[in-house]
Structures are given as structure tokens and as C-alpha cells.
């Protein structure tokens, strides 16, 4: 009987059926960071337990590290304490730690793939909601809470209810100036922030067939923003080419066998999907959020919604709440909205290709007066490559601050925060109230090139016009 990748991976990792109907799943790879792991390690000590499979556990530090300071001690004593706690826990329990001194540190969802730890046909768990990123490789990856982090550390398993699978096909060809970030914002806008509840999303179609691994990661990263528990793309030659030669990827004689195994996990033709959605790539335009959840987005040439134009009471209330917080005028064009801050980075868009694409168009231009612009590579590896290619200098010359690797302003558990009601053009993944560090700070999500266009014009702008994007 034909099976989807989700079903194959689930079946391959099922340990047993639990009395409550959930399945106990073996977790092939466990990724941890400094925020959700300290309490879990503390629970292990209280119970007198060890990490069952430390060779399957990898740690890095990303959320709290200052991106404008490398040397320790950090100015924030809490950040310093969390760094030291993670070091202690990893040393005590035998966990591999990509510390800043290693040159391999960075955002957990960027480090895993670039080190070759993330591989097809596996289950991956991490105490971070955007673990769905790793599904780009044909893995089933779950964000988990601290008690589940404890469970995986102690047993290398977790309990989870079965999910339905929705296939999302994006057919045709994207227009110039439309990127992976626009694709996922369009999908979330179309299906809603709760549309994926109870589902894993399988992404496919010609657009995903042509996407690079980094583009696939961008889309899978924000699956959680659409309510899905996981999102993935079937592994193919693009996947294998990305992984080959990476530090933790299979080597030499083991490579061919690994690829053959990975191929076997791809969804079978004719397999069952609980739902299928097809989107025409030609319908997708550069997209900008205007509200306080990622589904509240519009194309660059649309106007901000007006609650008086809808008959649904709950939709009216949602629009009114969002616009009151965002201080935007209903019916006004989103284009031309003044910004205060431009942020380029995060686990969604902090990879080499993101900076390469922006640098192509940014050269010779400059950040508008009054705009604070920061560029934050998602890993030390990305930062080194950007420096070697002269990309960091392009950003510096344009008036961006070039920073050290970390989560930075995506969620502001570090010094990179909005002040007051500043409005930020951001390449990150969430635009919730207060997400970027200020309880009144405002976030507009968009692609990296759209962030750059806003930075150099001082307002939300169509990057295709600002940079004459023709292909």
C-alpha cells in the first residue's frame, strides 16, 4: 500500500502504542539550546537519570547571546548564567556543544543542517517551535516543551498523537522578486493560522522541486505559524547534494547506502493525503504582514483591511484589535508605511543565500536617514562565508550594522530589542504583540529583499521597483 513520507517515518520510529492512544516515538536526533534545556537537565538530576543517548544530542547557544558582543562575561548577567549552565550540562552529560569558541555556533535550526546532522527519514525534536525547519530534508521534526525535552534526554522517545497529512502543491513558476518567504506567507494567509491544526504539511509541486534547500527551509520553518505540527519536503537530488561532504553526513562507502535509504522514505505515488491544496505560483506576490499574526498579510500593492468591509463579527474584532495595536489606518496602502528599524536575520532568513540575494541589489545604496538596520548571520559559518565573499562589507557600506550570529531581534531575548512603538521591517517569522522586545513594538514580516527595500527607502516598498528586479 502506498504511503506518505510522514507515515513511513512514523512507522519506522514507532516504539509502541500507549494506552491513551498516543504513540511512543523514537527520536533520532535531539537538538537543544540554552533556553528550554536547563530545567530539563535539572529534572534529570532530581531523578538520578543520565542522558540515554548523548551521541544523538547536540547543543548550541542562540536565543540569549548578544550579537554585538563576543567576549565574555556578557553585559547581561542572566545571559552569562544561561551560557555557563549549558556548558556545565553538556560537559556533565556528554552532549556535543557548539559553543561560540567552536566556530560552529549559531541558531539551532541553521546549525543542524549546515553540520549535516539533519538528515532525511529521521525524527528530530527540539525545545523550540520552529523545529519544523528540519522537515525541508524529508525529516519529521517537532518543536517540544521543556518536560518533553526531559523525556527525550532520558529515554530518547516522546509521546505524540498521530497527525493527518495535507499536501500543498505550489505549481507553475514564481514571478521575479517573489521569494520563498512570500510563498509561506501566502500559504498561511490562504489557510489561516489554525488551518494546519492536527496536520503535518507536505510541500510539493514545481516550485518546491526547483527550490534550493535554503528556500525549502524557509517555508518549512513557518509551518508552525500556519498551525501545522510539522512541515516537510520529500528528499531528492537537491537534498543529497546539500548534505554531501558535511561534517556529520555519511562518508565514503556509506554514502551510497545512505542515499538509497533516504530515497526510500519519499512519499509513494498514489499515497493517501487527508487533504490536498493547490496554489498557482503566479498568484503569489511580495507579501507584507499588517497585523499581529502571520496570517494577517497582504501583497505589497493591496490596502490594509477595513473592518467595516466585512460581515463576520469575529473577523471585524480581529482586524480592529490588530490595527489598534499596529497604529495603521484601514483602507490605506501598506506601501509607503514608514519604518524605524530593519532586521535581516533569524532561523527563517538568516542563511547565506538570503544575504547573497540582498547584497546583489544593495550594493551602491544606503539605509535611509533615521532607520536603524541590522544584519545578523544565522550561524558563525554563515558569517565566515559572508566575510569571505565580501557580503558583510556590502551591508556595512550600505549603513547596516553587521553582527555576530544569534537569534537577535527575532524574539529579543537579548539586547536587540525594539524601543517603544518602533515599527520594524523584519525577515523573521512572528509578528505577535511585543515579539521583538517592546510591549508596544510593531513588526511587519516580509522577505529579506523587501526588508532591504524598506531600509533604503525608509518605508515599506516594492523591492521590484526599488531594485529594478527583472529576473
GIVENLIN-V984579 format. One record per residue. N is the residue number from 1. RES is the residue in one letter. PHI is phi in whole degrees, 0 to 359 (999 if undefined). OMEGA is omega in whole degrees, -180 to 180 (999 if undefined). BURIAL is 1 if it has 24 or more other C-alpha atoms within 12 Angstrom, else 0. Layout:
# GIVENLIN-V984579
n | res | phi | omega | burial
N | RES | PHI | OMEGA | BURIAL
N | RES | PHI | OMEGA | BURIAL
This chain:
# GIVENLIN-V984579
n | res | phi | omega | burial
1 | X | 999 | -180 | 0
2 | X | 299 | -180 | 0
3 | X | 230 | 173 | 0
4 | X | 281 | 176 | 1
5 | X | 303 | -179 | 1
6 | X | 303 | -178 | 1
7 | X | 295 | 180 | 1
8 | X | 296 | -179 | 1
9 | X | 294 | 179 | 1
10 | X | 300 | -178 | 1
11 | X | 297 | -178 | 1
12 | X | 292 | -175 | 1
13 | X | 247 | 180 | 1
14 | X | 288 | 178 | 1
15 | X | 271 | 179 | 0
16 | X | 192 | 175 | 0
17 | X | 271 | -179 | 0
18 | X | 270 | -177 | 0
19 | X | 299 | -178 | 0
20 | X | 275 | 179 | 0
21 | X | 95 | 178 | 0
22 | X | 282 | 177 | 0
23 | X | 250 | 172 | 1
24 | X | 275 | -175 | 1
25 | X | 253 | 169 | 1
26 | X | 287 | 178 | 1
27 | X | 258 | -176 | 1
28 | X | 293 | -179 | 1
29 | X | 223 | 178 | 1
30 | X | 242 | 179 | 1
31 | X | 253 | -179 | 1
32 | X | 227 | 175 | 1
33 | X | 221 | -167 | 1
34 | X | 281 | -172 | 1
35 | X | 271 | -174 | 1
36 | X | 259 | -178 | 1
37 | X | 263 | -174 | 1
38 | X | 302 | -179 | 1
39 | X | 293 | -180 | 1
40 | X | 296 | 177 | 1
41 | X | 296 | 177 | 1
42 | X | 299 | 178 | 1
43 | X | 295 | 177 | 0
44 | X | 300 | 180 | 1
45 | X | 298 | -180 | 0
46 | X | 299 | -178 | 0
47 | X | 267 | -179 | 0
48 | X | 70 | -176 | 0
49 | X | 253 | 175 | 0
50 | X | 251 | 170 | 1
51 | X | 284 | -172 | 1
52 | X | 295 | -177 | 0
53 | X | 229 | -177 | 1
54 | X | 300 | 179 | 1
55 | X | 290 | 177 | 0
56 | X | 260 | -176 | 1
57 | X | 242 | -178 | 1
58 | X | 226 | -176 | 1
59 | X | 237 | 170 | 1
60 | X | 213 | 179 | 1
61 | X | 239 | -174 | 1
62 | X | 212 | -172 | 1
63 | X | 291 | -170 | 1
64 | X | 260 | -175 | 1
65 | X | 292 | 175 | 1
66 | X | 290 | -180 | 1
67 | X | 269 | 178 | 1
68 | X | 252 | -179 | 1
69 | X | 212 | 178 | 1
70 | X | 258 | -176 | 0
71 | X | 290 | 174 | 0
72 | X | 258 | 4 | 0
73 | X | 283 | 179 | 0
74 | X | 286 | 179 | 0
75 | X | 297 | 179 | 0
76 | X | 271 | -177 | 0
77 | X | 297 | 179 | 0
78 | X | 293 | 178 | 0
79 | X | 298 | 179 | 1
80 | X | 296 | -180 | 1
81 | X | 295 | -180 | 0
82 | X | 291 | 176 | 1
83 | X | 299 | -178 | 1
84 | X | 293 | 179 | 1
85 | X | 294 | 179 | 1
86 | X | 294 | 177 | 1
87 | X | 303 | -179 | 1
88 | X | 297 | -178 | 0
89 | X | 295 | -180 | 1
90 | X | 294 | 179 | 1
91 | X | 294 | -177 | 0
92 | X | 292 | -174 | 0
93 | X | 258 | 175 | 1
94 | X | 74 | -178 | 0
95 | X | 264 | 176 | 1
96 | X | 293 | -177 | 1
97 | X | 237 | 174 | 1
98 | X | 273 | -180 | 1
99 | X | 287 | -179 | 1
100 | X | 297 | -179 | 1
101 | X | 289 | -177 | 0
102 | X | 283 | -174 | 0
103 | X | 79 | -178 | 0
104 | X | 245 | -177 | 1
105 | X | 288 | 176 | 1
106 | X | 166 | 178 | 1
107 | X | 296 | -172 | 1
108 | X | 306 | -176 | 1
109 | X | 277 | 172 | 1
110 | X | 257 | -180 | 1
111 | X | 295 | -179 | 1
112 | X | 306 | 178 | 1
113 | X | 295 | -174 | 1
114 | X | 289 | 175 | 1
115 | X | 272 | -179 | 1
116 | X | 79 | 177 | 1
117 | X | 286 | 178 | 1
118 | X | 284 | -176 | 1
119 | X | 223 | -179 | 1
120 | X | 297 | 173 | 1
121 | X | 74 | -177 | 1
122 | X | 250 | 168 | 1
123 | X | 256 | -177 | 1
124 | X | 227 | 176 | 1
125 | X | 228 | 177 | 1
126 | X | 203 | 178 | 1
127 | X | 283 | -179 | 1
128 | X | 202 | -173 | 1
129 | X | 297 | -176 | 1
130 | X | 270 | 175 | 1
131 | X | 299 | 177 | 1
132 | X | 305 | 177 | 1
133 | X | 312 | -172 | 1
134 | X | 291 | 176 | 1
135 | X | 296 | 177 | 1
136 | X | 302 | -178 | 1
137 | X | 265 | -176 | 1
138 | X | 83 | 174 | 1
139 | X | 255 | 172 | 1
140 | X | 254 | -169 | 1
141 | X | 238 | -174 | 1
142 | X | 240 | 166 | 1
143 | X | 279 | -176 | 1
144 | X | 227 | 178 | 1
145 | X | 270 | -174 | 0
146 | X | 298 | 180 | 1
147 | X | 294 | 176 | 1
148 | X | 287 | 173 | 1
149 | X | 302 | 177 | 1
150 | X | 301 | -177 | 1
151 | X | 299 | -179 | 1
152 | X | 291 | 176 | 1
153 | X | 301 | -173 | 1
154 | X | 278 | -171 | 1
155 | X | 234 | -175 | 1
156 | X | 60 | 177 | 1
157 | X | 223 | 172 | 1
158 | X | 212 | 180 | 1
159 | X | 260 | -178 | 1
160 | X | 208 | 175 | 1
161 | X | 280 | -180 | 0
162 | X | 297 | -179 | 1
163 | X | 248 | 168 | 1
164 | X | 278 | -179 | 1
165 | X | 237 | 175 | 1
166 | X | 250 | 175 | 1
167 | X | 269 | 178 | 1
168 | X | 245 | 179 | 1
169 | X | 265 | 172 | 1
170 | X | 247 | -171 | 1
171 | X | 259 | 177 | 0
172 | X | 84 | -175 | 0
173 | X | 224 | 178 | 1
174 | X | 290 | 177 | 1
175 | X | 283 | 177 | 0
176 | X | 307 | 179 | 0
177 | X | 84 | 177 | 1
178 | X | 250 | -171 | 1
179 | X | 236 | -180 | 1
180 | X | 304 | 179 | 1
181 | X | 299 | 178 | 1
182 | X | 294 | 180 | 1
183 | X | 298 | -177 | 1
184 | X | 288 | 176 | 1
185 | X | 296 | 178 | 1
186 | X | 293 | 179 | 1
187 | X | 298 | -179 | 1
188 | X | 294 | 177 | 1
189 | X | 299 | -177 | 1
190 | X | 288 | -174 | 1
191 | X | 263 | 178 | 1
192 | X | 91 | -178 | 1
193 | X | 288 | 177 | 1
194 | X | 250 | -176 | 0
195 | X | 297 | -177 | 1
196 | X | 263 | -178 | 1
197 | X | 303 | -180 | 0
198 | X | 84 | -176 | 0
199 | X | 244 | 157 | 1
200 | X | 254 | 179 | 1
201 | X | 263 | 171 | 1
202 | X | 256 | -178 | 1
203 | X | 264 | 179 | 1
204 | X | 202 | -176 | 1
205 | X | 98 | -174 | 1
206 | X | 302 | -179 | 0
207 | X | 297 | 180 | 1
208 | X | 287 | 176 | 1
209 | X | 299 | -179 | 1
210 | X | 273 | -177 | 0
211 | X | 299 | 169 | 1
212 | X | 287 | 177 | 1
213 | X | 297 | -178 | 1
214 | X | 292 | 176 | 1
215 | X | 291 | 177 | 1
216 | X | 298 | 178 | 1
217 | X | 298 | 179 | 1
218 | X | 302 | -179 | 1
219 | X | 291 | -179 | 1
220 | X | 299 | 179 | 1
221 | X | 307 | -175 | 1
222 | X | 264 | 175 | 1
223 | X | 304 | -178 | 1
224 | X | 297 | 178 | 1
225 | X | 292 | 176 | 1
226 | X | 265 | 177 | 1
227 | X | 89 | -179 | 1
228 | X | 286 | 179 | 1
229 | X | 279 | 179 | 1
230 | X | 203 | 175 | 1
231 | X | 216 | -177 | 1
232 | X | 209 | 174 | 1
233 | X | 235 | 179 | 1
234 | X | 297 | -180 | 1
235 | X | 292 | -180 | 1
236 | X | 211 | -177 | 1
237 | X | 298 | 176 | 0
238 | X | 298 | 178 | 1
239 | X | 298 | -175 | 1
240 | X | 293 | 179 | 1
241 | X | 297 | 179 | 0
242 | X | 296 | -174 | 1
243 | X | 282 | -172 | 1
244 | X | 300 | 177 | 1
245 | X | 87 | -180 | 0
246 | X | 284 | -169 | 0
247 | X | 309 | -175 | 0
248 | X | 258 | 177 | 0
249 | X | 284 | 177 | 1
250 | X | 304 | -175 | 1
251 | X | 247 | 168 | 0
252 | X | 41 | -173 | 0
253 | X | 295 | -179 | 0
254 | X | 277 | -173 | 0
255 | X | 295 | -176 | 0
256 | X | 299 | 179 | 0
257 | X | 295 | 179 | 0
258 | X | 296 | -180 | 0
259 | X | 297 | 178 | 1
260 | X | 299 | 178 | 0
261 | X | 293 | 180 | 0
262 | X | 299 | 180 | 1
263 | X | 300 | -176 | 1
264 | X | 294 | -179 | 1
265 | X | 275 | -180 | 1
266 | X | 299 | -180 | 1
267 | X | 303 | 180 | 1
268 | X | 282 | 173 | 0
269 | X | 303 | 179 | 0
270 | X | 83 | 179 | 0
271 | X | 290 | -177 | 0
272 | X | 276 | 169 | 0
273 | X | 240 | 179 | 1
274 | X | 285 | 178 | 0
275 | X | 199 | 177 | 0
276 | X | 229 | 178 | 0
277 | X | 237 | 179 | 1
278 | X | 241 | -179 | 0
279 | X | 236 | 178 | 1
280 | X | 276 | -178 | 0
281 | X | 302 | -179 | 1
282 | X | 295 | -180 | 0
283 | X | 278 | -175 | 0
284 | X | 271 | 180 | 1
285 | X | 238 | 172 | 1
286 | X | 308 | -170 | 1
287 | X | 242 | -180 | 1
288 | X | 226 | 173 | 1
289 | X | 280 | 179 | 1
290 | X | 242 | -171 | 1
291 | X | 244 | -172 | 1
292 | X | 238 | 166 | 1
293 | X | 213 | -173 | 1
294 | X | 294 | 177 | 1
295 | X | 281 | -179 | 1
296 | X | 274 | -178 | 1
297 | X | 229 | 178 | 1
298 | X | 218 | 176 | 1
299 | X | 287 | -175 | 1
300 | X | 301 | -178 | 1
301 | X | 262 | 178 | 1
302 | X | 267 | 178 | 1
303 | X | 258 | 179 | 1
304 | X | 295 | -177 | 1
305 | X | 304 | 179 | 1
306 | X | 240 | -177 | 1
307 | X | 300 | -179 | 0
308 | X | 287 | -178 | 0
309 | X | 265 | 179 | 0
310 | X | 239 | -179 | 0
311 | X | 262 | -178 | 0
312 | X | 278 | -176 | 0
313 | X | 298 | -178 | 0
314 | X | 292 | 178 | 0
315 | X | 292 | 177 | 0
316 | X | 301 | -178 | 0
317 | X | 298 | -180 | 0
318 | X | 295 | 179 | 1
319 | X | 295 | -179 | 1
320 | X | 299 | 180 | 1
321 | X | 298 | -178 | 1
322 | X | 295 | -177 | 1
323 | X | 290 | 177 | 1
324 | X | 296 | 180 | 0
325 | X | 288 | -175 | 1
326 | X | 283 | -180 | 1
327 | X | 59 | 178 | 1
328 | X | 249 | -175 | 1
329 | X | 265 | 179 | 0
330 | X | 299 | 179 | 1
331 | X | 84 | 180 | 0
332 | X | 277 | 175 | 0
333 | X | 292 | 176 | 1
334 | X | 288 | 178 | 1
335 | X | 296 | -179 | 1
336 | X | 99 | 178 | 0
337 | X | 295 | -176 | 1
338 | X | 292 | 177 | 1
339 | X | 242 | 177 | 1
340 | X | 249 | -174 | 1
341 | X | 224 | 173 | 1
342 | X | 235 | -178 | 1
343 | X | 239 | 177 | 1
344 | X | 240 | -178 | 1
345 | X | 165 | 177 | 1
346 | X | 91 | 179 | 1
347 | X | 287 | 177 | 1
348 | X | 275 | -173 | 1
349 | X | 217 | 179 | 1
350 | X | 243 | -177 | 1
351 | X | 261 | -176 | 1
352 | X | 306 | -176 | 1
353 | X | 298 | 178 | 1
354 | X | 296 | -180 | 1
355 | X | 288 | 177 | 1
356 | X | 298 | -177 | 1
357 | X | 296 | -180 | 1
358 | X | 293 | -178 | 1
359 | X | 300 | 178 | 1
360 | X | 304 | -175 | 1
361 | X | 259 | -175 | 1
362 | X | 282 | -175 | 1
363 | X | 304 | 179 | 1
364 | X | 91 | 178 | 0
365 | X | 250 | -176 | 1
366 | X | 217 | 177 | 1
367 | X | 301 | -178 | 1
368 | X | 294 | 177 | 1
369 | X | 304 | 177 | 0
370 | X | 87 | 179 | 0
371 | X | 258 | 174 | 1
372 | X | 266 | -178 | 1
373 | X | 237 | 178 | 1
374 | X | 231 | 176 | 1
375 | X | 240 | -173 | 1
376 | X | 232 | 178 | 1
377 | X | 299 | -176 | 1
378 | X | 284 | 177 | 1
379 | X | 206 | 175 | 1
380 | X | 297 | 177 | 1
381 | X | 298 | 177 | 1
382 | X | 297 | 180 | 1
383 | X | 299 | 180 | 1
384 | X | 297 | 179 | 1
385 | X | 295 | 179 | 0
386 | X | 297 | 178 | 1
387 | X | 294 | -178 | 0
388 | X | 296 | -180 | 0
389 | X | 265 | -179 | 0
390 | X | 76 | -178 | 0
391 | X | 291 | 180 | 1
392 | X | 301 | -179 | 1
393 | X | 291 | 176 | 1
394 | X | 301 | 180 | 1
395 | X | 293 | 179 | 1
396 | X | 299 | -179 | 1
397 | X | 298 | -179 | 0
398 | X | 277 | 178 | 1
399 | X | 100 | 173 | 1
400 | X | 280 | 167 | 1
401 | X | 275 | 179 | 1
402 | X | 262 | -169 | 1
403 | X | 247 | 172 | 1
404 | X | 281 | -176 | 1
405 | X | 291 | 176 | 1
406 | X | 166 | 179 | 1
407 | X | 290 | 174 | 1
408 | X | 56 | -171 | 1
409 | X | 280 | 178 | 1
410 | X | 300 | 179 | 1
411 | X | 229 | 169 | 1
412 | X | 60 | 170 | 1
413 | X | 272 | -175 | 1
414 | X | 206 | -177 | 1
415 | X | 292 | -177 | 1
416 | X | 278 | -174 | 1
417 | X | 227 | 169 | 1
418 | X | 287 | 178 | 1
419 | X | 242 | 180 | 1
420 | X | 58 | -178 | 0
421 | X | 259 | 178 | 1
422 | X | 308 | 179 | 1
423 | X | 255 | -175 | 1
424 | X | 244 | 168 | 1
425 | X | 275 | -168 | 1
426 | X | 230 | 176 | 1
427 | X | 268 | -178 | 1
428 | X | 277 | -169 | 1
429 | X | 240 | -178 | 1
430 | X | 225 | -180 | 1
431 | X | 236 | -180 | 1
432 | X | 296 | 176 | 1
433 | X | 303 | 176 | 1
434 | X | 72 | -174 | 1
435 | X | 301 | -174 | 1
436 | X | 260 | 167 | 1
437 | X | 103 | 176 | 1
438 | X | 248 | -180 | 1
439 | X | 297 | 178 | 0
440 | X | 241 | 179 | 1
441 | X | 293 | -174 | 1
442 | X | 237 | -174 | 1
443 | X | 234 | 172 | 1
444 | X | 244 | 179 | 1
445 | X | 276 | 180 | 1
446 | X | 194 | 179 | 1
447 | X | 287 | 179 | 1
448 | X | 305 | -179 | 1
449 | X | 291 | 175 | 1
450 | X | 291 | 175 | 1
451 | X | 299 | 180 | 1
452 | X | 297 | 179 | 1
453 | X | 297 | 178 | 1
454 | X | 293 | -179 | 1
455 | X | 297 | -175 | 1
456 | X | 278 | 178 | 1
457 | X | 259 | -178 | 1
458 | X | 82 | -178 | 1
459 | X | 205 | 175 | 1
460 | X | 301 | -174 | 1
461 | X | 217 | 176 | 1
462 | X | 276 | -177 | 1
463 | X | 302 | 180 | 1
464 | X | 295 | 179 | 1
465 | X | 277 | -177 | 0
466 | X | 297 | -174 | 1
467 | X | 251 | -180 | 1
468 | X | 51 | -179 | 0
469 | X | 282 | -178 | 0
470 | X | 242 | -178 | 0
471 | X | 186 | 999 | 0
